[in-house]
């Protein structure tokens, strides 16, 4: 099936609707959810979409980067009906290219355990050099 990947800003409402069609929404805390999603879609350094020929949003990749050394994938998702078709891999490849290319950039992400096989398949490994400062309020919920 065909799709197009492009750099594009989407609205918070469109992203929330997208999250309902993926398992990605479970990564967000309930606290100030809509307010924080609005900031995410507006300010992510890299904002990529995958759309089918009719313009339906089928994949998203948001990332932060310094465009010199580091890329951190904050959000990578594909709607459930289109997983396993190479869309996620293509989004990651495009984000890495925009950030500076695989010869210059080290890429990180926080992966849900269910997504670990995907990340391993595209060549990512579990790092041993990460530190976390986590004092945020975080009540798990499902975006519906």
LOLUMTOR-10493 format. One record per residue: x, y, z of N, C-alpha, C in turn; residue in one letter; residue number from 1. Coordinates in steps of 0.05 Angstrom, whole numbers, always signed. Example, Ala and Ser with C-alpha at 12.3 -4.5 7.8 and 13.67 -1.06 7.14 Angstrom:
<nodes>
   n.px   n.py   n.pz  ca.px  ca.py  ca.pz   c.px   c.py   c.pz res   n
   +264   -114   +156   +246    -90   +156   +264    -66   +156   a   1
   +257    -45   +142   +273    -21   +143   +258     +1   +157   s   2
</nodes>
This chain:
<nodes>
   n.px   n.py   n.pz  ca.px  ca.py  ca.pz   c.px   c.py   c.pz res   n
    +17    -24     +0     +0     +0     +0    +18    +25     +0   x   1
     +9    +45    -13    +24    +70    -16    +20    +88     +8   x   2
    +40   +105    +12    +39   +126    +32    +60   +146    +26   x   3
    +57   +171    +37    +76   +192    +33    +85   +202    +60   x   4
   +111   +206    +63   +123   +217    +87   +131   +245    +81   x   5
   +124   +263   +100   +133   +291    +96   +136   +305   +123   x   6
   +152   +326   +123   +154   +343   +147   +128   +360   +148   x   7
   +115   +358   +170    +89   +371   +172    +81   +375   +201   x   8
    +70   +398   +208    +59   +402   +235    +29   +394   +234   x   9
    +21   +379   +253     -8   +372   +255    -19   +386   +280   x  10
    -46   +386   +281    -59   +398   +305    -59   +378   +328   x  11
    -63   +389   +351    -66   +371   +374    -91   +353   +371   x  12
   -112   +363   +361   -136   +347   +357   -131   +324   +337   x  13
   -116   +330   +315   -110   +308   +296    -92   +287   +309   x  14
    -73   +296   +325    -56   +277   +338    -71   +260   +359   x  15
    -88   +272   +374   -104   +257   +394   -121   +236   +380   x  16
   -133   +244   +357   -149   +225   +342   -132   +202   +332   x  17
   -108   +209   +323    -88   +188   +314    -81   +169   +337   x  18
    -76   +180   +360    -69   +164   +383    -90   +143   +390   x  19
   -115   +149   +385   -137   +130   +390   -136   +106   +372   x  20
   -121   +108   +350   -119    +86   +330    -92    +71   +333   x  21
    -77    +77   +354    -51    +65   +359    -49    +56   +388   x  22
    -27    +43   +394    -21    +36   +422     -2    +57   +434   x  23
     +5    +78   +419    +23    +99   +428    +12   +116   +451   x  24
    -14   +119   +452    -26   +137   +472    -21   +129   +500   x  25
    -15   +104   +505    -10    +94   +532    +16   +105   +544   x  26
    +33   +118   +528    +58   +128   +538    +55   +155   +552   x  27
    +32   +167   +551    +28   +194   +562    +14   +193   +589   x  28
    +21   +212   +607     +7   +214   +632    -20   +229   +628   x  29
    -38   +224   +646    -64   +238   +644    -62   +267   +651   x  30
    -43   +275   +668    -41   +302   +678    -37   +322   +654   x  31
    -55   +341   +651    -54   +363   +631    -49   +351   +603   x  32
    -61   +329   +597    -56   +314   +572    -60   +332   +547   x  33
    -83   +343   +544    -89   +359   +519    -71   +383   +517   x  34
    -66   +397   +539    -48   +420   +540    -19   +412   +532   x  35
    -10   +390   +542    +17   +382   +536    +20   +371   +507   x  36
     +0   +358   +497     +0   +348   +469     +2   +372   +451   x  37
    -13   +394   +457    -12   +418   +440    +16   +429   +439   x  38
    +31   +429   +461    +59   +438   +461    +76   +419   +444   x  39
    +72   +393   +448    +88   +374   +433    +86   +378   +403   x  40
    +61   +379   +393    +58   +381   +364    +68   +408   +353   x  41
    +68   +429   +369    +77   +455   +361   +108   +457   +361   x  42
   +121   +444   +380   +149   +450   +385   +169   +428   +379   x  43
   +161   +404   +372   +180   +383   +366   +199   +392   +344   x  44
   +224   +387   +348   +244   +396   +328   +239   +382   +301   x  45
   +232   +357   +301   +225   +342   +277   +196   +333   +280   x  46
   +180   +338   +260   +152   +330   +259   +146   +318   +232   x  47
   +143   +292   +232   +139   +277   +207   +112   +263   +207   x  48
    +99   +262   +184    +74   +247   +181    +77   +227   +158   x  49
    +61   +206   +160    +57   +187   +138    +27   +188   +133   x  50
    +20   +193   +107     -8   +194    +99    -13   +175    +76   x  51
    -36   +163    +76    -44   +146    +53    -52   +164    +30   x  52
    -57   +153     +6    -64   +170    -17    -88   +187    -14   x  53
   -106   +180     +5   -130   +197    +10   -125   +219    +30   x  54
   -100   +220    +41    -93   +240    +60    -97   +232    +89   x  55
   -106   +208    +94   -110   +198   +122    -84   +194   +136   x  56
    -82   +205   +160    -57   +203   +176    -54   +174   +186   x  57
    -32   +161   +177    -28   +133   +185     -3   +129   +201   x  58
    +15   +149   +203    +39   +147   +218    +50   +174   +227   x  59
    +63   +175   +250    +74   +199   +260   +101   +194   +273   x  60
   +120   +213   +270   +145   +212   +284   +152   +240   +293   x  61
   +155   +244   +319   +165   +269   +331   +192   +263   +344   x  62
   +210   +282   +341   +236   +278   +353   +249   +305   +361   x  63
   +268   +304   +379   +284   +327   +386   +313   +320   +379   x  64
   +328   +341   +371   +355   +336   +361   +371   +362   +364   x  65
   +398   +359   +364   +415   +382   +363   +426   +385   +334   x  66
   +418   +367   +316   +426   +367   +288   +457   +364   +284   x  67
   +470   +355   +305   +499   +351   +303   +508   +324   +314   x  68
   +496   +315   +337   +505   +291   +350   +482   +272   +358   x  69
   +459   +284   +367   +439   +268   +380   +411   +271   +368   x  70
   +396   +249   +368   +368   +249   +360   +353   +232   +380   x  71
   +332   +243   +391   +315   +228   +410   +287   +227   +399   x  72
   +279   +202   +392   +252   +198   +382   +233   +199   +406   x  73
   +215   +219   +406   +196   +221   +428   +171   +206   +422   x  74
   +163   +205   +397   +138   +193   +389   +142   +179   +362   x  75
   +135   +154   +360   +135   +140   +335   +111   +121   +336   x  76
    +93   +125   +318    +69   +107   +318    +58   +104   +290   x  77
    +44    +82   +286    +30    +75   +261     +3    +64   +269   x  78
    -18    +71   +255    -44    +61   +262    -44    +31   +261   x  79
    -60    +18   +278    -60    -11   +281    -63    -26   +255   x  80
    -81    -16   +237    -87    -29   +212    -64    -28   +192   x  81
    -43    -12   +197    -21     -9   +178     +6    -17   +189   x  82
     +7    -29   +213    +33    -38   +224    +44    -60   +207   x  83
    +70    -64   +208    +83    -85   +194    +87    -80   +164   x  84
    +83    -55   +155    +85    -49   +127   +109    -31   +121   x  85
   +127    -27   +140   +151    -11   +136   +148    +19   +141   x  86
   +125    +27   +150   +119    +56   +153   +136    +67   +177   x  87
   +136    +53   +199   +152    +62   +222   +182    +63   +215   x  88
   +192    +43   +202   +220    +43   +194   +226    +67   +175   x  89
   +208    +73   +157   +212    +95   +138   +212   +122   +153   x  90
   +194   +124   +173   +194   +149   +189   +220   +153   +205   x  91
   +230   +131   +216   +255   +132   +231   +278   +140   +213   x  92
   +279   +128   +190   +300   +133   +170   +300   +163   +162   x  93
   +276   +174   +157   +273   +202   +150   +281   +221   +173   x  94
   +273   +215   +197   +281   +231   +220   +312   +231   +223   x  95
   +324   +208   +221   +353   +206   +223   +367   +222   +201   x  96
   +356   +221   +177   +367   +236   +155   +365   +267   +160   x  97
   +342   +276   +169   +338   +304   +175   +357   +314   +197   x  98
   +361   +297   +217   +378   +304   +240   +407   +307   +233   x  99
   +416   +293   +212   +444   +295   +204   +456   +269   +193   x 100
   +440   +248   +193   +450   +223   +180   +462   +204   +200   x 101
   +460   +178   +193   +469   +157   +212   +499   +158   +217   x 102
   +515   +170   +201   +544   +171   +206   +551   +193   +227   x 103
   +532   +212   +231   +537   +234   +250   +520   +232   +275   x 104
   +498   +219   +275   +478   +221   +296   +474   +195   +311   x 105
   +473   +197   +337   +466   +174   +355   +436   +178   +362   x 106
   +421   +158   +358   +392   +159   +362   +383   +144   +386   x 107
   +366   +156   +402   +355   +144   +427   +325   +145   +426   x 108
   +312   +128   +442   +284   +130   +447   +277   +116   +473   x 109
   +255   +122   +484   +244   +106   +507   +223    +88   +495   x 110
   +227    +62   +495   +209    +43   +481   +191    +28   +500   x 111
   +166    +28   +494   +147    +10   +507   +157    -18   +502   x 112
   +154    -36   +522   +163    -63   +519   +152    -77   +494   x 113
   +128    -70   +487   +116    -82   +463   +129    -73   +437   x 114
   +143    -50   +438   +156    -39   +415   +185    -47   +412   x 115
   +196    -59   +433   +225    -66   +433   +232    -83   +409   x 116
   +216   -104   +402   +224   -120   +378   +226   -103   +352   x 117
   +209    -83   +349   +211    -65   +326   +238    -51   +326   x 118
   +245    -38   +348   +269    -23   +350   +294    -41   +346   x 119
   +293    -65   +358   +315    -83   +354   +318    -91   +324   x 120
   +295    -95   +311   +295   -102   +282   +308    -81   +265   x 121
   +305    -55   +273   +317    -34   +257   +346    -27   +266   x 122
   +356    -43   +284   +385    -41   +291   +391    -26   +317   x 123
   +370    -19   +333   +375     -6   +358   +381    -26   +380   x 124
   +397    -18   +400   +404    -34   +422   +397    -20   +448   x 125
   +397    -34   +470   +391    -21   +496   +416     -8   +507   x 126
   +415    +18   +513   +439    +32   +522   +444    +27   +552   x 127
   +469    +31   +559   +477    +28   +587   +487    +55   +597   x 128
   +484    +76   +581   +495   +102   +588   +474   +124   +592   x 129
   +450   +116   +600   +429   +135   +603   +424   +141   +632   x 130
   +417   +166   +638   +409   +174   +664   +381   +186   +662   x 131
   +365   +185   +683   +338   +195   +683   +334   +213   +707   x 132
   +321   +236   +702   +312   +253   +724   +282   +254   +721   x 133
   +267   +240   +738   +239   +236   +735   +224   +243   +760   x 134
   +213   +268   +761   +197   +277   +783   +170   +287   +775   x 135
   +162   +279   +751   +136   +288   +739   +113   +272   +751   x 136
    +90   +286   +754    +65   +271   +760    +58   +254   +737   x 137
    +51   +229   +742    +47   +211   +719    +25   +190   +726   x 138
     +1   +195   +718    -21   +177   +721    -26   +164   +694   x 139
    -22   +138   +693    -27   +124   +667    -56   +124   +660   x 140
    -61   +125   +633    -88   +123   +623    -87   +116   +594   x 141
   -110   +109   +582   -112   +102   +554   -127   +124   +540   x 142
   -116   +133   +518   -129   +154   +502   -153   +141   +487   x 143
   -176   +150   +492   -200   +139   +479   -217   +161   +467   x 144
</nodes>
